Amino acid sequence: MKRILLIGAMCFAFAAPALAQEPPPAPDRPLPDAAQEARAQALFDDIRCVVCQHEAIADSPAGIAGDMRGLVRDQIADGASDQQIRQDLVRRYGDFVLFKPPVRGGTWLLWFGPLILMLAAGALILWRGRRHPVEVAALTPEEDARLSDILKQEAVRRDPDAKPSND
């Protein structure tokens, strides 16, 4: 009996993630006017899915992307301009929802941060490259004579694995 309960619990544990998945979104209903649908499709490519974060809502299978597509279509059908639709989405989801967010105080780092980092890295590389190397003091005559004696006595053995080209 315990074995059957254990097997049943294991089957449920493996099936639980499949049961917890989001249901597929309802199929999109295109606008009856072809020009309005073309506008909607163009807007879909400019709006980021807030779940996927790297896909446009046109390509995203997430449920919220389907809701956002429906919202855009509804606003186009109501006569809103593209700019009004973008402003409404930014109001709801923030600047992140646009693939090209506006340049302003809150997005300044987003727009110019990579350039600043590249310039700082270039300046660091130039600064480190222009530093003067540490000068090594020459051997004193006594040290030079001692080194010559050591080399003459063959106290330093040659590498047995060395080839004549490595000498």
Phi and psi in degrees as a GROMACS rama.xvg file:
@    title "Ramachandran Plot"
@    xaxis  label "Phi"
@    yaxis  label "Psi"
@TYPE xy
-63.4314  -36.1612  LYS-2
-65.2778  -40.4207  ARG-3
-65.9374  -41.9375  ILE-4
-64.2688  -39.0272  LEU-5
-65.0992  -43.5688  LEU-6
-64.8314  -41.5058  ILE-7
-63.0596  -40.7286  GLY-8
-65.5266  -39.2746  ALA-9
-66.317  -41.5684  MET-10
-61.8045  -42.0217  CYS-11
-65.3025  -39.8285  PHE-12
-64.0724  -38.021  ALA-13
-75.4935  -28.1295  PHE-14
-85.8782  -18.3032  ALA-15
-58.7329  -44.9599  ALA-16
-61.0748  -35.2699  PRO-17
-68.3364  -32.9661  ALA-18
-76.1841  -22.5598  LEU-19
-88.1233  -0.117807  ALA-20
-72.1525  154.684  GLN-21
-69.5704  137.18  GLU-22
-67.5852  152.652  PRO-23
-65.251  147.514  PRO-24
-69.5479  156.603  PRO-25
-66.1414  146.487  ALA-26
-62.3247  145.633  PRO-27
-69.2132  144.462  ASP-28
-110.076  107.113  ARG-29
-66.0523  156.861  PRO-30
-70.1652  146.844  LEU-31
-67.4962  -30.8665  PRO-32
-85.2197  124.368  ASP-33
-64.3414  -35.8135  ALA-34
-67.5045  -40.3195  ALA-35
-67.1373  -38.9158  GLN-36
-65.9101  -37.0135  GLU-37
-63.4199  -41.8611  ALA-38
-60.4218  -43.7467  ARG-39
-62.7242  -44.4665  ALA-40
-62.9344  -38.7715  GLN-41
-64.5901  -40.0181  ALA-42
-67.9097  -36.5311  LEU-43
-57.5463  -35.7923  PHE-44
-73.7993  -18.9545  ASP-45
-95.2473  -6.74088  ASP-46
-110.169  130.568  ILE-47
-85.9217  140.359  ARG-48
-72.8829  130.764  CYS-49
-76.6574  -12.6142  VAL-50
-93.0137  -51.7685  VAL-51
-74.6609  -35.4431  CYS-52
67.6536  -13.254  GLN-53
-121.485  1.45235  HIS-54
-119.369  150.142  GLU-55
-75.5904  157.932  ALA-56
-66.422  -18.5196  ILE-57
-67.0655  -31.3375  ALA-58
-104.094  -11.2003  ASP-59
-81.0555  134.516  SER-60
-87.9669  -0.905179  PRO-61
-66.7814  149.528  ALA-62
-62.2017  -39.0611  GLY-63
-67.259  -30.2961  ILE-64
-65.7009  -38.9825  ALA-65
-63.4762  -40.0817  GLY-66
-64.3678  -39.6597  ASP-67
-66.8824  -39.327  MET-68
-61.8527  -42.3949  ARG-69
-63.0303  -39.9274  GLY-70
-63.1138  -44.1775  LEU-71
-63.0773  -44.5297  VAL-72
-62.1897  -42.0579  ARG-73
-61.1313  -42.9473  ASP-74
-68.5538  -36.1452  GLN-75
-65.6692  -42.0377  ILE-76
-63.5312  -30.8612  ALA-77
-80.258  -5.05564  ASP-78
96.2723  13.6142  GLY-79
-73.5308  147.398  ALA-80
-80.7771  166.143  SER-81
-59.956  -40.9151  ASP-82
-64.3169  -40.2298  GLN-83
-64.729  -38.0852  GLN-84
-65.8862  -44.504  ILE-85
-61.9711  -43.3353  ARG-86
-62.3836  -38.1122  GLN-87
-66.7484  -41.4954  ASP-88
-66.6667  -38.7192  LEU-89
-65.4737  -38.0012  VAL-90
-62.202  -39.7938  ARG-91
-77.6715  -44.1393  ARG-92
-115.747  -9.67455  TYR-93
94.9127  173.616  GLY-94
-62.8499  -23.3349  ASP-95
-61.9451  -23.2633  PHE-96
-69.1525  -19.6619  VAL-97
-94.6696  136.951  LEU-98
-69.0073  -26.9344  PHE-99
-121.72  83.0737  LYS-100
-68.5941  154.899  PRO-101
-69.8742  152.183  PRO-102
-83.8635  114.823  VAL-103
-157.578  -177.997  ARG-104
-53.5341  -42.1197  GLY-105
-73.2632  -22.1163  GLY-106
-111.521  9.36281  THR-107
-59.4898  -44.849  TRP-108
-65.7522  -35.9512  LEU-109
-63.2491  -41.3636  LEU-110
-78.5922  -43.3307  TRP-111
-108.205  -6.45627  PHE-112
-57.7133  -48.5215  GLY-113
-61.5565  -38.4296  PRO-114
-65.3871  -42.3988  LEU-115
-62.9478  -42.3637  ILE-116
-63.3958  -40.4492  LEU-117
-66.5621  -41.5648  MET-118
-65.1446  -39.7805  LEU-119
-65.5035  -41.2121  ALA-120
-65.0546  -41.8932  ALA-121
-62.7821  -41.6346  GLY-122
-64.7806  -39.541  ALA-123
-64.1952  -42.3405  LEU-124
-64.5231  -44.0082  ILE-125
-63.3036  -42.4382  LEU-126
-63.6657  -44.128  TRP-127
-69.3763  -32.9067  ARG-128
-73.9765  -25.9878  GLY-129
-90.6096  -7.31594  ARG-130
-62.6761  142.563  ARG-131
-75.1958  134.249  HIS-132
-67.3416  152.535  PRO-133
-72.0659  126.712  VAL-134
-80.6908  133.973  GLU-135
-93.6663  131.258  VAL-136
-70.3658  142.291  ALA-137
-70.9607  157.13  ALA-138
-69.9422  144.556  LEU-139
-74.0869  161.215  THR-140
-57.4668  -35.3757  PRO-141
-66.5478  -42.9855  GLU-142
-66.0776  -36.1504  GLU-143
-67.0803  -40.8793  ASP-144
-66.0953  -41.9022  ALA-145
-62.8916  -41.3586  ARG-146
-63.9804  -40.4296  LEU-147
-63.4599  -40.7684  SER-148
-63.5438  -42.9443  ASP-149
-62.635  -43.3095  ILE-150
-68.7038  -33.2495  LEU-151
-70.6629  -33.1803  LYS-152
-80.2229  -1.98858  GLN-153
56.462  34.8216  GLU-154
-67.6791  -25.1905  ALA-155
-98.0675  112.589  VAL-156
-82.7354  148.986  ARG-157
-72.736  153.077  ARG-158
-70.3284  122.397  ASP-159
-68.0847  -21.409  PRO-160
-88.6017  -5.65709  ASP-161
-72.0333  144.168  ALA-162
-97.2741  160.335  LYS-163
-59.0148  -27.0952  PRO-164
-72.9549  -18.126  SER-165
-89.0285  -6.24926  ASN-166
